[in-house]
């Protein structure tokens, strides 16, 4: 998990999350609907994993602070969206969109996570496994020989 219900409660406050998660508050609630919060956390985790899986081995050994912050922003936006009669504030929408844009940049390789250690991609020593991607190409599959390629790039 990239964030927790406790972290969201600490960041946004119990009363605010009660307001966002209880459909018909009567003023006696002391706890937000943790099931609704955890459901949205799970959905955000899935979204984040979708962006990260092409560049990082999941699950991450550690959660970088910037990723946790973006997960909080995305989750609170989703929690707002649970009750359609509530308007999502512009700053909440903007923060969630910034988080998704950042995740897209990570997916494209334009940004990276600030991880102290990066778990190696599973290769198992299989032929063709390099870095994060596995290829089925062999040297026999090449279209151009070394001598032809040298004409374009110069001798190696």
Secondary structure, 3 states (H helix, E strand, C coil): CCCCHHHHHHHHCHHHHHHHHCCCCCCCCCCCCHHHHHHHHHHHHHHHHHHHCCCCCCCCCCCCHHHHHHHHHHHHHHHHHCCCCCCCCHHHHHHHHHHHHHHHHHHHCCCCCCCCCCCCCCCCCCCCEECCEECCCCHHHCCCCHHHHHHHHCCC
